Amino acid sequence: NRLNAVDLFCGAGGFTLGLQQAGFNVIAAVDNWSPALETYKANFQHASLKGDISQLSSTELNALMDGRELDLLVGGPPCQGFSIQRIGGDVDDRNDLVLTFAHLVIALQPRAFLMENVPGLLGTRGKRLFEKFIRVLSAGNYSLTHSVLNAADYGVPQSRRRVFVLGTRSDVFDAFELPAATHAEKNWRSVRSAIGDLPEPWSSGDIGNDPLHRRIKVS
């Protein structure tokens, strides 16, 4: 039987697609941004809910799961408050959604969880919050490991560093390690290797009638 997963902060469904490709049965998803959720619903047929995760109860999530056991809870809480690109003060109410995710893990008791965020979560803006996140889940009987991974090290033609936190319920699993890199820097895939076979874009202006597709000059 396939393992059941729920995707919080699902966005347009990147985590869900990866989980499905890995063999998981994604049974429910939640996000608060309508355009992303409309895209999600156009691509996935399972239950999805528009809602503020900070106000979401475990009862509502259990209803979405329809009584099925939860093997994996995944989520990428908003990262803007931790980003090094952020302009302005360090206070951002969205940062607390990291702890909301932790409390939902404790309430739902999945066999494992996976959270993703920007490396800034481990830096000045996020360090105290991350330490509290670790304390909450460790006290809730989860064994945790975390690391900053670069997508390029796993065959993606993009240098994209993100922190991943993996937790496993201590009564179910022994310690679990994040997967080792598959590509050394000298063997990173290029963008050309991924999309070099696509046709040339239009010479200028809008591509067709889609305003989201434009050809621009890049350095």
PyMOL CGO cylinders between C-alpha atoms (Angstrom):
from pymol import cmd
from pymol.cgo import CYLINDER

trace = [
    CYLINDER, 0.00, 0.00, 0.00, 1.13, 3.54, -0.73, 0.3, 1, 1, 1, 1, 1, 1,
    CYLINDER, 1.13, 3.54, -0.73, 1.92, 5.85, 2.17, 0.3, 1, 1, 1, 1, 1, 1,
    CYLINDER, 1.92, 5.85, 2.17, -0.49, 8.71, 2.86, 0.3, 1, 1, 1, 1, 1, 1,
    CYLINDER, -0.49, 8.71, 2.86, 0.73, 12.32, 2.88, 0.3, 1, 1, 1, 1, 1, 1,
    CYLINDER, 0.73, 12.32, 2.88, -0.81, 15.76, 3.52, 0.3, 1, 1, 1, 1, 1, 1,
    CYLINDER, -0.81, 15.76, 3.52, 0.65, 18.94, 2.01, 0.3, 1, 1, 1, 1, 1, 1,
    CYLINDER, 0.65, 18.94, 2.01, 0.33, 22.15, 4.06, 0.3, 1, 1, 1, 1, 1, 1,
    CYLINDER, 0.33, 22.15, 4.06, 1.16, 25.52, 2.46, 0.3, 1, 1, 1, 1, 1, 1,
    CYLINDER, 1.16, 25.52, 2.46, 0.75, 23.56, -0.76, 0.3, 1, 1, 1, 1, 1, 1,
    CYLINDER, 0.75, 23.56, -0.76, 1.00, 26.50, -3.19, 0.3, 1, 1, 1, 1, 1, 1,
    CYLINDER, 1.00, 26.50, -3.19, 0.63, 25.34, -6.78, 0.3, 1, 1, 1, 1, 1, 1,
    CYLINDER, 0.63, 25.34, -6.78, 1.67, 21.80, -5.82, 0.3, 1, 1, 1, 1, 1, 1,
    CYLINDER, 1.67, 21.80, -5.82, 5.42, 21.37, -6.19, 0.3, 1, 1, 1, 1, 1, 1,
    CYLINDER, 5.42, 21.37, -6.19, 5.76, 19.30, -3.02, 0.3, 1, 1, 1, 1, 1, 1,
    CYLINDER, 5.76, 19.30, -3.02, 2.69, 17.24, -3.96, 0.3, 1, 1, 1, 1, 1, 1,
    CYLINDER, 2.69, 17.24, -3.96, 4.04, 16.44, -7.42, 0.3, 1, 1, 1, 1, 1, 1,
    CYLINDER, 4.04, 16.44, -7.42, 7.35, 15.30, -5.96, 0.3, 1, 1, 1, 1, 1, 1,
    CYLINDER, 7.35, 15.30, -5.96, 5.59, 13.14, -3.40, 0.3, 1, 1, 1, 1, 1, 1,
    CYLINDER, 5.59, 13.14, -3.40, 3.46, 11.51, -6.06, 0.3, 1, 1, 1, 1, 1, 1,
    CYLINDER, 3.46, 11.51, -6.06, 6.53, 10.81, -8.18, 0.3, 1, 1, 1, 1, 1, 1,
    CYLINDER, 6.53, 10.81, -8.18, 8.09, 9.21, -5.09, 0.3, 1, 1, 1, 1, 1, 1,
    CYLINDER, 8.09, 9.21, -5.09, 5.07, 6.92, -4.71, 0.3, 1, 1, 1, 1, 1, 1,
    CYLINDER, 5.07, 6.92, -4.71, 3.13, 8.66, -1.96, 0.3, 1, 1, 1, 1, 1, 1,
    CYLINDER, 3.13, 8.66, -1.96, -0.65, 8.95, -1.92, 0.3, 1, 1, 1, 1, 1, 1,
    CYLINDER, -0.65, 8.95, -1.92, -1.34, 12.64, -1.24, 0.3, 1, 1, 1, 1, 1, 1,
    CYLINDER, -1.34, 12.64, -1.24, -4.78, 12.74, 0.34, 0.3, 1, 1, 1, 1, 1, 1,
    CYLINDER, -4.78, 12.74, 0.34, -5.24, 16.43, 1.22, 0.3, 1, 1, 1, 1, 1, 1,
    CYLINDER, -5.24, 16.43, 1.22, -3.70, 19.88, 0.86, 0.3, 1, 1, 1, 1, 1, 1,
    CYLINDER, -3.70, 19.88, 0.86, -4.22, 23.36, 2.33, 0.3, 1, 1, 1, 1, 1, 1,
    CYLINDER, -4.22, 23.36, 2.33, -3.24, 26.87, 1.23, 0.3, 1, 1, 1, 1, 1, 1,
    CYLINDER, -3.24, 26.87, 1.23, -4.50, 30.40, 1.85, 0.3, 1, 1, 1, 1, 1, 1,
    CYLINDER, -4.50, 30.40, 1.85, -3.75, 31.98, -1.56, 0.3, 1, 1, 1, 1, 1, 1,
    CYLINDER, -3.75, 31.98, -1.56, -6.59, 31.56, -4.04, 0.3, 1, 1, 1, 1, 1, 1,
    CYLINDER, -6.59, 31.56, -4.04, -4.60, 31.77, -7.33, 0.3, 1, 1, 1, 1, 1, 1,
    CYLINDER, -4.60, 31.77, -7.33, -2.21, 29.05, -6.18, 0.3, 1, 1, 1, 1, 1, 1,
    CYLINDER, -2.21, 29.05, -6.18, -5.01, 26.85, -4.92, 0.3, 1, 1, 1, 1, 1, 1,
    CYLINDER, -5.01, 26.85, -4.92, -6.92, 27.21, -8.20, 0.3, 1, 1, 1, 1, 1, 1,
    CYLINDER, -6.92, 27.21, -8.20, -3.80, 25.97, -10.00, 0.3, 1, 1, 1, 1, 1, 1,
    CYLINDER, -3.80, 25.97, -10.00, -3.49, 23.14, -7.49, 0.3, 1, 1, 1, 1, 1, 1,
    CYLINDER, -3.49, 23.14, -7.49, -7.09, 22.04, -8.00, 0.3, 1, 1, 1, 1, 1, 1,
    CYLINDER, -7.09, 22.04, -8.00, -6.62, 22.07, -11.77, 0.3, 1, 1, 1, 1, 1, 1,
    CYLINDER, -6.62, 22.07, -11.77, -3.77, 19.58, -11.45, 0.3, 1, 1, 1, 1, 1, 1,
    CYLINDER, -3.77, 19.58, -11.45, -4.76, 17.33, -8.53, 0.3, 1, 1, 1, 1, 1, 1,
    CYLINDER, -4.76, 17.33, -8.53, -8.07, 15.68, -7.79, 0.3, 1, 1, 1, 1, 1, 1,
    CYLINDER, -8.07, 15.68, -7.79, -7.76, 14.94, -4.07, 0.3, 1, 1, 1, 1, 1, 1,
    CYLINDER, -7.76, 14.94, -4.07, -9.24, 17.09, -1.31, 0.3, 1, 1, 1, 1, 1, 1,
    CYLINDER, -9.24, 17.09, -1.31, -7.85, 20.62, -0.99, 0.3, 1, 1, 1, 1, 1, 1,
    CYLINDER, -7.85, 20.62, -0.99, -8.91, 23.43, 1.31, 0.3, 1, 1, 1, 1, 1, 1,
    CYLINDER, -8.91, 23.43, 1.31, -8.50, 27.20, 1.21, 0.3, 1, 1, 1, 1, 1, 1,
    CYLINDER, -8.50, 27.20, 1.21, -7.79, 28.26, 4.74, 0.3, 1, 1, 1, 1, 1, 1,
    CYLINDER, -7.79, 28.26, 4.74, -5.53, 30.15, 7.12, 0.3, 1, 1, 1, 1, 1, 1,
    CYLINDER, -5.53, 30.15, 7.12, -3.33, 27.43, 8.57, 0.3, 1, 1, 1, 1, 1, 1,
    CYLINDER, -3.33, 27.43, 8.57, -2.83, 29.47, 11.75, 0.3, 1, 1, 1, 1, 1, 1,
    CYLINDER, -2.83, 29.47, 11.75, -6.57, 29.06, 12.35, 0.3, 1, 1, 1, 1, 1, 1,
    CYLINDER, -6.57, 29.06, 12.35, -6.82, 25.48, 11.15, 0.3, 1, 1, 1, 1, 1, 1,
    CYLINDER, -6.82, 25.48, 11.15, -7.72, 22.83, 13.71, 0.3, 1, 1, 1, 1, 1, 1,
    CYLINDER, -7.72, 22.83, 13.71, -6.55, 19.24, 13.72, 0.3, 1, 1, 1, 1, 1, 1,
    CYLINDER, -6.55, 19.24, 13.72, -10.26, 18.30, 13.62, 0.3, 1, 1, 1, 1, 1, 1,
    CYLINDER, -10.26, 18.30, 13.62, -10.65, 20.04, 10.24, 0.3, 1, 1, 1, 1, 1, 1,
    CYLINDER, -10.65, 20.04, 10.24, -7.55, 18.33, 8.91, 0.3, 1, 1, 1, 1, 1, 1,
    CYLINDER, -7.55, 18.33, 8.91, -8.70, 14.94, 10.15, 0.3, 1, 1, 1, 1, 1, 1,
    CYLINDER, -8.70, 14.94, 10.15, -12.00, 15.51, 8.33, 0.3, 1, 1, 1, 1, 1, 1,
    CYLINDER, -12.00, 15.51, 8.33, -10.06, 16.14, 5.11, 0.3, 1, 1, 1, 1, 1, 1,
    CYLINDER, -10.06, 16.14, 5.11, -8.12, 12.93, 5.68, 0.3, 1, 1, 1, 1, 1, 1,
    CYLINDER, -8.12, 12.93, 5.68, -11.39, 11.02, 6.07, 0.3, 1, 1, 1, 1, 1, 1,
    CYLINDER, -11.39, 11.02, 6.07, -10.09, 8.76, 8.81, 0.3, 1, 1, 1, 1, 1, 1,
    CYLINDER, -10.09, 8.76, 8.81, -6.99, 7.60, 6.94, 0.3, 1, 1, 1, 1, 1, 1,
    CYLINDER, -6.99, 7.60, 6.94, -3.71, 7.17, 8.80, 0.3, 1, 1, 1, 1, 1, 1,
    CYLINDER, -3.71, 7.17, 8.80, -1.18, 9.93, 8.14, 0.3, 1, 1, 1, 1, 1, 1,
    CYLINDER, -1.18, 9.93, 8.14, 2.30, 8.72, 7.27, 0.3, 1, 1, 1, 1, 1, 1,
    CYLINDER, 2.30, 8.72, 7.27, 3.89, 12.02, 6.23, 0.3, 1, 1, 1, 1, 1, 1,
    CYLINDER, 3.89, 12.02, 6.23, 3.04, 15.68, 6.83, 0.3, 1, 1, 1, 1, 1, 1,
    CYLINDER, 3.04, 15.68, 6.83, 4.93, 18.13, 4.62, 0.3, 1, 1, 1, 1, 1, 1,
    CYLINDER, 4.93, 18.13, 4.62, 4.97, 21.90, 4.47, 0.3, 1, 1, 1, 1, 1, 1,
    CYLINDER, 4.97, 21.90, 4.47, 6.88, 24.96, 3.34, 0.3, 1, 1, 1, 1, 1, 1,
    CYLINDER, 6.88, 24.96, 3.34, 5.74, 27.82, 5.63, 0.3, 1, 1, 1, 1, 1, 1,
    CYLINDER, 5.74, 27.82, 5.63, 6.18, 31.35, 4.22, 0.3, 1, 1, 1, 1, 1, 1,
    CYLINDER, 6.18, 31.35, 4.22, 9.85, 32.26, 4.00, 0.3, 1, 1, 1, 1, 1, 1,
    CYLINDER, 9.85, 32.26, 4.00, 9.73, 36.02, 3.34, 0.3, 1, 1, 1, 1, 1, 1,
    CYLINDER, 9.73, 36.02, 3.34, 10.37, 36.94, 6.97, 0.3, 1, 1, 1, 1, 1, 1,
    CYLINDER, 10.37, 36.94, 6.97, 13.63, 34.96, 7.03, 0.3, 1, 1, 1, 1, 1, 1,
    CYLINDER, 13.63, 34.96, 7.03, 14.93, 35.79, 3.57, 0.3, 1, 1, 1, 1, 1, 1,
    CYLINDER, 14.93, 35.79, 3.57, 18.23, 37.66, 3.24, 0.3, 1, 1, 1, 1, 1, 1,
    CYLINDER, 18.23, 37.66, 3.24, 16.53, 39.59, 0.41, 0.3, 1, 1, 1, 1, 1, 1,
    CYLINDER, 16.53, 39.59, 0.41, 14.04, 41.05, 2.88, 0.3, 1, 1, 1, 1, 1, 1,
    CYLINDER, 14.04, 41.05, 2.88, 13.92, 44.84, 3.16, 0.3, 1, 1, 1, 1, 1, 1,
    CYLINDER, 13.92, 44.84, 3.16, 12.82, 46.39, 6.45, 0.3, 1, 1, 1, 1, 1, 1,
    CYLINDER, 12.82, 46.39, 6.45, 12.50, 45.13, 10.00, 0.3, 1, 1, 1, 1, 1, 1,
    CYLINDER, 12.50, 45.13, 10.00, 12.83, 41.59, 11.26, 0.3, 1, 1, 1, 1, 1, 1,
    CYLINDER, 12.83, 41.59, 11.26, 9.25, 41.30, 12.54, 0.3, 1, 1, 1, 1, 1, 1,
    CYLINDER, 9.25, 41.30, 12.54, 6.89, 39.36, 10.26, 0.3, 1, 1, 1, 1, 1, 1,
    CYLINDER, 6.89, 39.36, 10.26, 3.73, 37.69, 11.59, 0.3, 1, 1, 1, 1, 1, 1,
    CYLINDER, 3.73, 37.69, 11.59, 4.08, 34.93, 9.00, 0.3, 1, 1, 1, 1, 1, 1,
    CYLINDER, 4.08, 34.93, 9.00, 7.21, 33.68, 10.75, 0.3, 1, 1, 1, 1, 1, 1,
    CYLINDER, 7.21, 33.68, 10.75, 5.06, 32.14, 13.49, 0.3, 1, 1, 1, 1, 1, 1,
    CYLINDER, 5.06, 32.14, 13.49, 3.60, 29.72, 10.93, 0.3, 1, 1, 1, 1, 1, 1,
    CYLINDER, 3.60, 29.72, 10.93, 6.75, 27.63, 11.42, 0.3, 1, 1, 1, 1, 1, 1,
    CYLINDER, 6.75, 27.63, 11.42, 5.56, 26.97, 14.98, 0.3, 1, 1, 1, 1, 1, 1,
    CYLINDER, 5.56, 26.97, 14.98, 2.00, 26.44, 13.75, 0.3, 1, 1, 1, 1, 1, 1,
    CYLINDER, 2.00, 26.44, 13.75, 3.36, 23.66, 11.56, 0.3, 1, 1, 1, 1, 1, 1,
    CYLINDER, 3.36, 23.66, 11.56, 5.14, 22.15, 14.58, 0.3, 1, 1, 1, 1, 1, 1,
    CYLINDER, 5.14, 22.15, 14.58, 1.95, 22.18, 16.66, 0.3, 1, 1, 1, 1, 1, 1,
    CYLINDER, 1.95, 22.18, 16.66, -0.02, 20.53, 13.85, 0.3, 1, 1, 1, 1, 1, 1,
    CYLINDER, -0.02, 20.53, 13.85, 2.60, 17.79, 13.70, 0.3, 1, 1, 1, 1, 1, 1,
    CYLINDER, 2.60, 17.79, 13.70, 2.10, 17.16, 17.42, 0.3, 1, 1, 1, 1, 1, 1,
    CYLINDER, 2.10, 17.16, 17.42, -1.69, 17.20, 17.04, 0.3, 1, 1, 1, 1, 1, 1,
    CYLINDER, -1.69, 17.20, 17.04, -1.85, 14.90, 14.00, 0.3, 1, 1, 1, 1, 1, 1,
    CYLINDER, -1.85, 14.90, 14.00, 1.00, 12.56, 15.00, 0.3, 1, 1, 1, 1, 1, 1,
    CYLINDER, 1.00, 12.56, 15.00, 2.17, 11.58, 11.50, 0.3, 1, 1, 1, 1, 1, 1,
    CYLINDER, 2.17, 11.58, 11.50, 4.81, 8.88, 11.34, 0.3, 1, 1, 1, 1, 1, 1,
    CYLINDER, 4.81, 8.88, 11.34, 7.14, 11.49, 9.82, 0.3, 1, 1, 1, 1, 1, 1,
    CYLINDER, 7.14, 11.49, 9.82, 7.20, 15.13, 8.73, 0.3, 1, 1, 1, 1, 1, 1,
    CYLINDER, 7.20, 15.13, 8.73, 9.24, 17.19, 6.29, 0.3, 1, 1, 1, 1, 1, 1,
    CYLINDER, 9.24, 17.19, 6.29, 9.51, 20.99, 6.41, 0.3, 1, 1, 1, 1, 1, 1,
    CYLINDER, 9.51, 20.99, 6.41, 11.29, 23.23, 3.91, 0.3, 1, 1, 1, 1, 1, 1,
    CYLINDER, 11.29, 23.23, 3.91, 12.36, 26.87, 4.19, 0.3, 1, 1, 1, 1, 1, 1,
    CYLINDER, 12.36, 26.87, 4.19, 15.09, 29.31, 3.21, 0.3, 1, 1, 1, 1, 1, 1,
    CYLINDER, 15.09, 29.31, 3.21, 18.52, 29.03, 4.89, 0.3, 1, 1, 1, 1, 1, 1,
    CYLINDER, 18.52, 29.03, 4.89, 17.75, 32.32, 6.66, 0.3, 1, 1, 1, 1, 1, 1,
    CYLINDER, 17.75, 32.32, 6.66, 15.61, 30.28, 9.06, 0.3, 1, 1, 1, 1, 1, 1,
    CYLINDER, 15.61, 30.28, 9.06, 18.90, 29.22, 10.65, 0.3, 1, 1, 1, 1, 1, 1,
    CYLINDER, 18.90, 29.22, 10.65, 20.28, 32.77, 10.64, 0.3, 1, 1, 1, 1, 1, 1,
    CYLINDER, 20.28, 32.77, 10.64, 19.77, 35.91, 12.70, 0.3, 1, 1, 1, 1, 1, 1,
    CYLINDER, 19.77, 35.91, 12.70, 16.11, 36.39, 11.77, 0.3, 1, 1, 1, 1, 1, 1,
    CYLINDER, 16.11, 36.39, 11.77, 15.01, 32.82, 12.36, 0.3, 1, 1, 1, 1, 1, 1,
    CYLINDER, 15.01, 32.82, 12.36, 17.42, 31.19, 14.79, 0.3, 1, 1, 1, 1, 1, 1,
    CYLINDER, 17.42, 31.19, 14.79, 15.39, 31.64, 17.99, 0.3, 1, 1, 1, 1, 1, 1,
    CYLINDER, 15.39, 31.64, 17.99, 12.20, 30.51, 16.30, 0.3, 1, 1, 1, 1, 1, 1,
    CYLINDER, 12.20, 30.51, 16.30, 13.94, 27.49, 14.82, 0.3, 1, 1, 1, 1, 1, 1,
    CYLINDER, 13.94, 27.49, 14.82, 15.34, 26.52, 18.21, 0.3, 1, 1, 1, 1, 1, 1,
    CYLINDER, 15.34, 26.52, 18.21, 11.82, 26.66, 19.66, 0.3, 1, 1, 1, 1, 1, 1,
    CYLINDER, 11.82, 26.66, 19.66, 10.57, 24.58, 16.71, 0.3, 1, 1, 1, 1, 1, 1,
    CYLINDER, 10.57, 24.58, 16.71, 13.16, 21.92, 17.56, 0.3, 1, 1, 1, 1, 1, 1,
    CYLINDER, 13.16, 21.92, 17.56, 12.25, 21.96, 21.26, 0.3, 1, 1, 1, 1, 1, 1,
    CYLINDER, 12.25, 21.96, 21.26, 8.52, 21.57, 20.59, 0.3, 1, 1, 1, 1, 1, 1,
    CYLINDER, 8.52, 21.57, 20.59, 8.95, 18.58, 18.30, 0.3, 1, 1, 1, 1, 1, 1,
    CYLINDER, 8.95, 18.58, 18.30, 11.69, 16.89, 20.33, 0.3, 1, 1, 1, 1, 1, 1,
    CYLINDER, 11.69, 16.89, 20.33, 9.42, 17.08, 23.37, 0.3, 1, 1, 1, 1, 1, 1,
    CYLINDER, 9.42, 17.08, 23.37, 6.67, 15.57, 21.22, 0.3, 1, 1, 1, 1, 1, 1,
    CYLINDER, 6.67, 15.57, 21.22, 8.66, 12.36, 20.69, 0.3, 1, 1, 1, 1, 1, 1,
    CYLINDER, 8.66, 12.36, 20.69, 10.13, 13.18, 17.28, 0.3, 1, 1, 1, 1, 1, 1,
    CYLINDER, 10.13, 13.18, 17.28, 13.73, 12.56, 16.26, 0.3, 1, 1, 1, 1, 1, 1,
    CYLINDER, 13.73, 12.56, 16.26, 14.94, 15.38, 14.01, 0.3, 1, 1, 1, 1, 1, 1,
    CYLINDER, 14.94, 15.38, 14.01, 17.65, 16.02, 11.48, 0.3, 1, 1, 1, 1, 1, 1,
    CYLINDER, 17.65, 16.02, 11.48, 18.16, 19.09, 9.32, 0.3, 1, 1, 1, 1, 1, 1,
    CYLINDER, 18.16, 19.09, 9.32, 20.48, 20.31, 6.62, 0.3, 1, 1, 1, 1, 1, 1,
    CYLINDER, 20.48, 20.31, 6.62, 20.82, 23.01, 3.96, 0.3, 1, 1, 1, 1, 1, 1,
    CYLINDER, 20.82, 23.01, 3.96, 20.59, 21.26, 0.60, 0.3, 1, 1, 1, 1, 1, 1,
    CYLINDER, 20.59, 21.26, 0.60, 21.29, 22.66, -2.85, 0.3, 1, 1, 1, 1, 1, 1,
    CYLINDER, 21.29, 22.66, -2.85, 18.96, 21.49, -5.62, 0.3, 1, 1, 1, 1, 1, 1,
    CYLINDER, 18.96, 21.49, -5.62, 21.91, 21.48, -8.04, 0.3, 1, 1, 1, 1, 1, 1,
    CYLINDER, 21.91, 21.48, -8.04, 23.49, 18.69, -5.99, 0.3, 1, 1, 1, 1, 1, 1,
    CYLINDER, 23.49, 18.69, -5.99, 20.50, 16.48, -6.86, 0.3, 1, 1, 1, 1, 1, 1,
    CYLINDER, 20.50, 16.48, -6.86, 20.36, 16.98, -10.61, 0.3, 1, 1, 1, 1, 1, 1,
    CYLINDER, 20.36, 16.98, -10.61, 18.22, 20.13, -10.83, 0.3, 1, 1, 1, 1, 1, 1,
    CYLINDER, 18.22, 20.13, -10.83, 19.61, 22.72, -13.28, 0.3, 1, 1, 1, 1, 1, 1,
    CYLINDER, 19.61, 22.72, -13.28, 19.41, 25.52, -10.72, 0.3, 1, 1, 1, 1, 1, 1,
    CYLINDER, 19.41, 25.52, -10.72, 21.48, 26.53, -7.72, 0.3, 1, 1, 1, 1, 1, 1,
    CYLINDER, 21.48, 26.53, -7.72, 18.78, 26.71, -5.06, 0.3, 1, 1, 1, 1, 1, 1,
    CYLINDER, 18.78, 26.71, -5.06, 19.69, 26.31, -1.39, 0.3, 1, 1, 1, 1, 1, 1,
    CYLINDER, 19.69, 26.31, -1.39, 16.98, 25.41, 1.11, 0.3, 1, 1, 1, 1, 1, 1,
    CYLINDER, 16.98, 25.41, 1.11, 16.92, 24.06, 4.65, 0.3, 1, 1, 1, 1, 1, 1,
    CYLINDER, 16.92, 24.06, 4.65, 15.05, 20.78, 5.08, 0.3, 1, 1, 1, 1, 1, 1,
    CYLINDER, 15.05, 20.78, 5.08, 13.96, 19.49, 8.47, 0.3, 1, 1, 1, 1, 1, 1,
    CYLINDER, 13.96, 19.49, 8.47, 12.99, 15.84, 8.68, 0.3, 1, 1, 1, 1, 1, 1,
    CYLINDER, 12.99, 15.84, 8.68, 11.35, 14.39, 11.78, 0.3, 1, 1, 1, 1, 1, 1,
    CYLINDER, 11.35, 14.39, 11.78, 10.40, 10.81, 12.51, 0.3, 1, 1, 1, 1, 1, 1,
    CYLINDER, 10.40, 10.81, 12.51, 8.26, 9.54, 15.37, 0.3, 1, 1, 1, 1, 1, 1,
    CYLINDER, 8.26, 9.54, 15.37, 10.58, 7.85, 17.82, 0.3, 1, 1, 1, 1, 1, 1,
    CYLINDER, 10.58, 7.85, 17.82, 8.20, 4.95, 18.47, 0.3, 1, 1, 1, 1, 1, 1,
    CYLINDER, 8.20, 4.95, 18.47, 8.06, 4.11, 14.75, 0.3, 1, 1, 1, 1, 1, 1,
    CYLINDER, 8.06, 4.11, 14.75, 11.48, 4.79, 13.21, 0.3, 1, 1, 1, 1, 1, 1,
    CYLINDER, 11.48, 4.79, 13.21, 15.11, 4.68, 14.09, 0.3, 1, 1, 1, 1, 1, 1,
    CYLINDER, 15.11, 4.68, 14.09, 17.18, 7.74, 13.14, 0.3, 1, 1, 1, 1, 1, 1,
    CYLINDER, 17.18, 7.74, 13.14, 16.79, 8.76, 9.49, 0.3, 1, 1, 1, 1, 1, 1,
    CYLINDER, 16.79, 8.76, 9.49, 19.28, 10.66, 7.35, 0.3, 1, 1, 1, 1, 1, 1,
    CYLINDER, 19.28, 10.66, 7.35, 18.60, 13.02, 4.47, 0.3, 1, 1, 1, 1, 1, 1,
    CYLINDER, 18.60, 13.02, 4.47, 19.74, 11.60, 1.10, 0.3, 1, 1, 1, 1, 1, 1,
    CYLINDER, 19.74, 11.60, 1.10, 23.31, 12.20, -0.05, 0.3, 1, 1, 1, 1, 1, 1,
    CYLINDER, 23.31, 12.20, -0.05, 24.01, 14.40, -3.06, 0.3, 1, 1, 1, 1, 1, 1,
    CYLINDER, 24.01, 14.40, -3.06, 23.90, 12.71, -6.46, 0.3, 1, 1, 1, 1, 1, 1,
    CYLINDER, 23.90, 12.71, -6.46, 25.82, 15.36, -8.46, 0.3, 1, 1, 1, 1, 1, 1,
    CYLINDER, 25.82, 15.36, -8.46, 29.20, 16.95, -7.69, 0.3, 1, 1, 1, 1, 1, 1,
    CYLINDER, 29.20, 16.95, -7.69, 29.59, 20.62, -8.61, 0.3, 1, 1, 1, 1, 1, 1,
    CYLINDER, 29.59, 20.62, -8.61, 31.68, 19.75, -11.67, 0.3, 1, 1, 1, 1, 1, 1,
    CYLINDER, 31.68, 19.75, -11.67, 28.77, 17.60, -12.88, 0.3, 1, 1, 1, 1, 1, 1,
    CYLINDER, 28.77, 17.60, -12.88, 25.92, 20.01, -12.17, 0.3, 1, 1, 1, 1, 1, 1,
    CYLINDER, 25.92, 20.01, -12.17, 23.30, 20.04, -14.92, 0.3, 1, 1, 1, 1, 1, 1,
    CYLINDER, 23.30, 20.04, -14.92, 23.08, 23.16, -17.05, 0.3, 1, 1, 1, 1, 1, 1,
    CYLINDER, 23.08, 23.16, -17.05, 19.89, 24.96, -17.97, 0.3, 1, 1, 1, 1, 1, 1,
    CYLINDER, 19.89, 24.96, -17.97, 20.70, 24.17, -21.61, 0.3, 1, 1, 1, 1, 1, 1,
    CYLINDER, 20.70, 24.17, -21.61, 20.73, 20.45, -20.84, 0.3, 1, 1, 1, 1, 1, 1,
    CYLINDER, 20.73, 20.45, -20.84, 17.21, 20.76, -19.43, 0.3, 1, 1, 1, 1, 1, 1,
    CYLINDER, 17.21, 20.76, -19.43, 15.45, 23.07, -21.91, 0.3, 1, 1, 1, 1, 1, 1,
    CYLINDER, 15.45, 23.07, -21.91, 17.89, 23.45, -24.81, 0.3, 1, 1, 1, 1, 1, 1,
    CYLINDER, 17.89, 23.45, -24.81, 15.62, 21.39, -27.06, 0.3, 1, 1, 1, 1, 1, 1,
    CYLINDER, 15.62, 21.39, -27.06, 12.69, 23.82, -26.75, 0.3, 1, 1, 1, 1, 1, 1,
    CYLINDER, 12.69, 23.82, -26.75, 11.92, 26.09, -29.70, 0.3, 1, 1, 1, 1, 1, 1,
    CYLINDER, 11.92, 26.09, -29.70, 13.23, 29.66, -29.72, 0.3, 1, 1, 1, 1, 1, 1,
    CYLINDER, 13.23, 29.66, -29.72, 10.85, 32.18, -28.11, 0.3, 1, 1, 1, 1, 1, 1,
    CYLINDER, 10.85, 32.18, -28.11, 9.29, 34.92, -30.18, 0.3, 1, 1, 1, 1, 1, 1,
    CYLINDER, 9.29, 34.92, -30.18, 11.65, 37.72, -31.12, 0.3, 1, 1, 1, 1, 1, 1,
    CYLINDER, 11.65, 37.72, -31.12, 10.06, 40.32, -28.86, 0.3, 1, 1, 1, 1, 1, 1,
    CYLINDER, 10.06, 40.32, -28.86, 7.01, 41.26, -26.82, 0.3, 1, 1, 1, 1, 1, 1,
    CYLINDER, 7.01, 41.26, -26.82, 4.28, 38.96, -25.60, 0.3, 1, 1, 1, 1, 1, 1,
    CYLINDER, 4.28, 38.96, -25.60, 4.43, 35.31, -26.59, 0.3, 1, 1, 1, 1, 1, 1,
    CYLINDER, 4.43, 35.31, -26.59, 1.04, 34.59, -28.07, 0.3, 1, 1, 1, 1, 1, 1,
    CYLINDER, 1.04, 34.59, -28.07, -1.80, 35.91, -25.94, 0.3, 1, 1, 1, 1, 1, 1,
    CYLINDER, -1.80, 35.91, -25.94, -0.26, 35.00, -22.60, 0.3, 1, 1, 1, 1, 1, 1,
    CYLINDER, -0.26, 35.00, -22.60, 1.01, 38.10, -20.73, 0.3, 1, 1, 1, 1, 1, 1,
    CYLINDER, 1.01, 38.10, -20.73, 3.03, 35.91, -18.37, 0.3, 1, 1, 1, 1, 1, 1,
    CYLINDER, 3.03, 35.91, -18.37, 5.37, 34.87, -21.20, 0.3, 1, 1, 1, 1, 1, 1,
    CYLINDER, 5.37, 34.87, -21.20, 7.76, 37.54, -22.46, 0.3, 1, 1, 1, 1, 1, 1,
    CYLINDER, 7.76, 37.54, -22.46, 11.19, 37.53, -23.98, 0.3, 1, 1, 1, 1, 1, 1,
    CYLINDER, 11.19, 37.53, -23.98, 13.49, 39.87, -22.08, 0.3, 1, 1, 1, 1, 1, 1,
    CYLINDER, 13.49, 39.87, -22.08, 17.15, 40.77, -22.37, 0.3, 1, 1, 1, 1, 1, 1,
    CYLINDER, 17.15, 40.77, -22.37, 19.26, 39.11, -19.68, 0.3, 1, 1, 1, 1, 1, 1,
    CYLINDER, 19.26, 39.11, -19.68, 22.95, 39.46, -18.97, 0.3, 1, 1, 1, 1, 1, 1,
]
cmd.load_cgo(trace, "trace")
